[in-house]
Amino acid sequence: MAARPDVVVLGAGVSGLSTGIRLVESGARVLVRTAAPPAHTTSALAGAMVGPNLSPPGDPQRAWTDETLRVLGAEPLPGVAWRDGTLAARPEGATPSFADQTPGFRSLGDDERPAGFGTAFTVRLPLVDMPVYLAYLLERFRDAGGEVRVAPVASLDEAATSAPVVVNCAGLAARTLTGDTGLHPVRGPRIVVRNPGLDRFFMEAPMAPTWASIFPHGDHVVLGGGQRRSDDTTPDPAEEADVLARCVAIEPALAAAEILEHRVGLRPGRAAPRVEAERRGDALVVHNYGHAGNGVMLSWGCAREAAALALGGTPPA
Ligand SMILES: Cc1cc2nc3c(=O)[nH]c(=O)nc-3n(C[C@H](O)[C@H](O)[C@H](O)COP(=O)(O)OP(=O)(O)OC[C@H]3O[C@@H](n4cnc5c(N)ncnc54)[C@H](O)[C@@H]3O)c2cc1C
């Protein structure tokens, strides 16, 4: 980039790239500085299911999710496939009252629910094959004139020497950059197996530390899940066996599936995402981090809001 950027975005995960695209496609000169390329971010480890957002009406996360669903539904995008699948919970009567607004909603009867589940319904949602989707976002950002440098910043003040506006999409690393003690790592396994022929997804409501999630993406299936407050990213064979057992209980065809990958990601846990602006000296800093287990689902909505804050130039009252 020959001229000084208007905006420097920290992070090349789904938050940083989506926000960078919104900014660069609005005409801004945008530099993304990242500690790692997109394929080595937490975002690359997500399953990833988009929606439904079952937070209460009026919660901003509902509108952010709706924006992501709108973008992913507007045109075919690499890595994104709309699929039918089942959402289930162990207790009876756990269907949120507004779940029936989700496309394809149908409540499953007693004889259709998997054993051990008191609540289950089908919906139609986007599944995102994250390595493919992140490569698309990166290409779209660059094609629009954006630049990406693998050059982490040591502080927000250092970032502000690159551009008058800084957008902080550093995920869990925002903890160090901002001192936000509300941000914490939530460990989750990603186990990829060869697809034995599944095309429907399954997701158990994450009401406990472990659950079953089965996300087919063509030739492979991403299995999860688990949530544990830990910053240990070492794959654990016992955890792998546990995930497989829970998923096989839902889809017996997975029992013989070849395991292709086992990695562990750290979700940027926070009570709610932080999307807001603040002044730091002469610089405007816009934060867009802390999306916990929903960063892909919230990505386009948060990107739009963060870009508006960055382009408006003044923090909201
Ligand atoms: C196993 C698993 C399954 C998941 N499944 C889903 C799902 O189904 N649906 C869903 O919506 N979400 C899911 N998530 C959550 C989702 O992955 C995260 O919420 C999302 O990836 C957060 O994206 P991000 O861009 O904010 O952060 P990240 O992807 O962590 O990106 C942070 C970026 O900041 C960069 N960075 C770090 N330090 C610095 C620095 N000092 N200077 C500059 N850059 C820096 C990093 O290199 C990286 O590029 C899942 C997560 C896991 C682990």
The ligand as an SDF file (V2000), in Angstrom:
LIG
                    3D

 53 58  0  0  0  0  0  0  0  0999 V2000
  -14.0590  -25.7610   18.0520 C   0  0  0  0  0  0  0  0  0  0  0  0
  -14.7650  -24.4680   17.7500 C   0  0  0  0  0  0  0  0  0  0  0  0
  -15.9920  -24.5040   17.0900 C   0  0  0  0  0  0  0  0  0  0  0  0
  -16.6670  -23.3080   16.8090 C   0  0  0  0  0  0  0  0  0  0  0  0
  -17.8570  -23.3680   16.1230 N   0  0  0  0  0  0  0  0  0  0  0  0
  -18.5120  -22.2200   15.8190 C   0  0  0  0  0  0  0  0  0  0  0  0
  -19.7320  -22.2450   15.0840 C   0  0  0  0  0  0  0  0  0  0  0  0
  -20.2450  -23.3080   14.7290 O   0  0  0  0  0  0  0  0  0  0  0  0
  -20.3350  -21.0590   14.7890 N   0  0  0  0  0  0  0  0  0  0  0  0
  -19.8000  -19.8560   15.1690 C   0  0  0  0  0  0  0  0  0  0  0  0
  -20.3900  -18.8160   14.8660 O   0  0  0  0  0  0  0  0  0  0  0  0
  -18.6380  -19.8000   15.8650 N   0  0  0  0  0  0  0  0  0  0  0  0
  -17.9870  -20.9390   16.2140 C   0  0  0  0  0  0  0  0  0  0  0  0
  -16.8220  -20.8990   16.9290 N   0  0  0  0  0  0  0  0  0  0  0  0
  -16.3660  -19.6030   17.4590 C   0  0  0  0  0  0  0  0  0  0  0  0
  -15.5760  -18.8180   16.4250 C   0  0  0  0  0  0  0  0  0  0  0  0
  -14.5420  -19.6190   15.9220 O   0  0  0  0  0  0  0  0  0  0  0  0
  -15.0010  -17.5360   17.0620 C   0  0  0  0  0  0  0  0  0  0  0  0
  -15.9970  -16.8030   17.7340 O   0  0  0  0  0  0  0  0  0  0  0  0
  -14.4000  -16.6750   15.9570 C   0  0  0  0  0  0  0  0  0  0  0  0
  -13.4790  -17.4150   15.2150 O   0  0  0  0  0  0  0  0  0  0  0  0
  -13.7290  -15.4250   16.4920 C   0  0  0  0  0  0  0  0  0  0  0  0
  -13.1840  -14.7930   15.3660 O   0  0  0  0  0  0  0  0  0  0  0  0
  -12.2100  -13.5610   15.4840 P   0  0  0  0  0  0  0  0  0  0  0  0
  -11.8710  -13.1340   14.1040 O   0  0  0  0  0  0  0  0  0  0  0  0
  -12.8270  -12.5390   16.3880 O   0  0  0  0  0  0  0  0  0  0  0  0
  -10.9300  -14.1300   16.2510 O   0  0  0  0  0  0  0  0  0  0  0  0
   -9.7590  -15.0720   15.7090 P   0  0  0  0  0  0  0  0  0  0  0  0
  -10.2110  -15.9930   14.6740 O   0  0  0  0  0  0  0  0  0  0  0  0
   -9.1170  -15.6330   16.9340 O   0  0  0  0  0  0  0  0  0  0  0  0
   -8.7660  -14.0480   15.0330 O   0  0  0  0  0  0  0  0  0  0  0  0
   -7.9830  -13.1810   15.8150 C   0  0  0  0  0  0  0  0  0  0  0  0
   -6.9310  -12.5600   14.9210 C   0  0  0  0  0  0  0  0  0  0  0  0
   -6.1620  -11.6240   15.6730 O   0  0  0  0  0  0  0  0  0  0  0  0
   -4.7890  -11.8310   15.3590 C   0  0  0  0  0  0  0  0  0  0  0  0
   -3.9590  -11.2900   16.4260 N   0  0  0  0  0  0  0  0  0  0  0  0
   -3.6990  -11.8120   17.6380 C   0  0  0  0  0  0  0  0  0  0  0  0
   -2.8400  -10.9970   18.2970 N   0  0  0  0  0  0  0  0  0  0  0  0
   -2.5910   -9.9490   17.4740 C   0  0  0  0  0  0  0  0  0  0  0  0
   -1.7860   -8.7870   17.5940 C   0  0  0  0  0  0  0  0  0  0  0  0
   -1.0610   -8.5430   18.6990 N   0  0  0  0  0  0  0  0  0  0  0  0
   -1.7100   -7.9260   16.5430 N   0  0  0  0  0  0  0  0  0  0  0  0
   -2.4420   -8.1620   15.4190 C   0  0  0  0  0  0  0  0  0  0  0  0
   -3.2280   -9.2550   15.2620 N   0  0  0  0  0  0  0  0  0  0  0  0
   -3.2950  -10.1210   16.2870 C   0  0  0  0  0  0  0  0  0  0  0  0
   -4.6980  -13.3390   15.1770 C   0  0  0  0  0  0  0  0  0  0  0  0
   -3.5030  -13.6970   14.5050 O   0  0  0  0  0  0  0  0  0  0  0  0
   -5.9360  -13.5610   14.3320 C   0  0  0  0  0  0  0  0  0  0  0  0
   -5.6690  -13.2350   12.9920 O   0  0  0  0  0  0  0  0  0  0  0  0
  -16.1140  -22.0650   17.2170 C   0  0  0  0  0  0  0  0  0  0  0  0
  -14.8810  -22.0440   17.8550 C   0  0  0  0  0  0  0  0  0  0  0  0
  -14.2070  -23.2260   18.1300 C   0  0  0  0  0  0  0  0  0  0  0  0
  -12.8810  -23.1710   18.8100 C   0  0  0  0  0  0  0  0  0  0  0  0
  1  2  1  0
  2  3  1  0
  2 52  2  0
  3  4  2  0
  4  5  1  0
  4 50  1  0
  5  6  2  0
  6  7  1  0
  6 13  1  0
  7  8  2  0
  7  9  1  0
  9 10  1  0
 10 11  2  0
 10 12  1  0
 12 13  2  0
 13 14  1  0
 14 15  1  0
 14 50  1  0
 15 16  1  0
 16 17  1  0
 16 18  1  0
 18 19  1  0
 18 20  1  0
 20 21  1  0
 20 22  1  0
 22 23  1  0
 23 24  1  0
 24 25  2  0
 24 26  1  0
 24 27  1  0
 27 28  1  0
 28 29  2  0
 28 30  1  0
 28 31  1  0
 31 32  1  0
 32 33  1  0
 33 34  1  0
 33 48  1  0
 34 35  1  0
 35 36  1  0
 35 46  1  0
 36 37  1  0
 36 45  1  0
 37 38  2  0
 38 39  1  0
 39 40  1  0
 39 45  2  0
 40 41  1  0
 40 42  2  0
 42 43  1  0
 43 44  2  0
 44 45  1  0
 46 47  1  0
 46 48  1  0
 48 49  1  0
 50 51  2  0
 51 52  1  0
 52 53  1  0
M  END
$$$$
